[in-house]
Amino acid sequence: MGCQYFDPCTGGANSFTVAMPRLTFGRGVLSETGSRAAALRLKRVALFTDSHLLNGPLVAMVRESLKKSAIEVVVFSDIRIEPDDDTIMRAAHFLSDAKTDGVVSVGGGSVIDTAKGALLIQAHGGHIREYFAPPVGNSRAAPGPVAPHIACPTTSGTGSECTSISVIRIGELNSKFVAASPHLLPDAAIVDPQCCDSLPANIVASTGFDLLCHALECYTARAYTKWDEVSDVNARQYLQGANPFSDLGAREALDIAGKYLQRGVADSSDQEARDKLMWGATLAGIAFGNSGTHLPHAMSYGITHLMKDITSKDYTMASPFVPHGISVIVCAPSIFRYTAEGAPQRHMEAASFLSADTTGATLDDAGEVLAMRLIELMRSTHIPNGLSGVGFGVDDITALTQSSVRQKRAIANAPRESNSVDMENMYRDAVSYW
């Protein structure tokens, strides 16, 4: 498909693969969970959730739906926000002991990612670390399918219900890494916007910036044609770079973020805005699930690795804790100023989708136009002012870089190459924006 950004490259891929679960979207669709499970011929499922949702109405609705379909339910709720490898292994042992034939996950990305990792270990054994790339693991590939998984997200940001990756913190290293396999893609995604009706403002802001960055990173990612062709098509990862299919979801998700993020944060009664953000999160999940993210996510892992003595409003996690979406967005303006040189047209288009003022701007201005629109959105939704807003300063830049350079796949997916010096400069420029 030779159309400018995707023009063929010598030795590069000349095809891409698209995958997504069976998707149901709409208010009240959590009540369909039992019917979906029955269609997958499930008889006894593990319901994965977290302690904050366990006794709430969303889990109750799912349990009642499963009960009506005569499906037995056992519950696993010992899931921490940003799960670690110990969480995954305990969840896998639970599945084995409970003798379940599938999983229904009800929660944010932490719950859904825990379910993916546990299903992987239940089906194929070993330790979850083996499935990470070196130097963390040995790139063990999942040899086959896992048990069926129905994912029901309760926040408007993660997109995990539509991806084939699981983000897991390695406890020994105190840092997050990504396990990826086509077999981790949920069989069904049930996305119910009513889940976001009562979310506090800062949680909507954090998850909203996660969806924004998912869309922005996959739209500006290195083109799939610039990745090496894969000889074994069945081993092809869905994290394959920007492609025409991912572009479709990314563009719409960016448009939604530009129009509705501020509204959804400002007013919990603005049902239109929050419903749109939930749809945008799903679109962005489908988009980046078939392309991958790049530097903002890679560099966010350094922040959550080295964070200290900090908590975030509206979250109940003990210190230190920086929500994922905030850890991603605080460096994003600085990063896109840098990456714009590698794909200026894409960056300018993305800024336009986000409703940026592009009057009189040229392609040389693309990075600045996009960065200023991100900063405008950050300020209006009370996001921390860059790295300084989450407890970091110039003295932390070297350590942040040394942590993040391990995220090799994501770094390589950026439209412009970068080394440790470049990343140090991006972190330095992200210390403060206003």
Beta strands, then each sheet from edge to edge (+ up, - down):
strand 1: 22-25
strand 2: 44-48
strand 3: 72-76
strand 4: 102-107
strand 5: 149-153
strand 6: 165-170
strand 7: 175-180
strand 8: 188-191
sheet 1: 1+ 8+ 5+ 4+ 2+ 3+
sheet 2: 6+ 7-
end
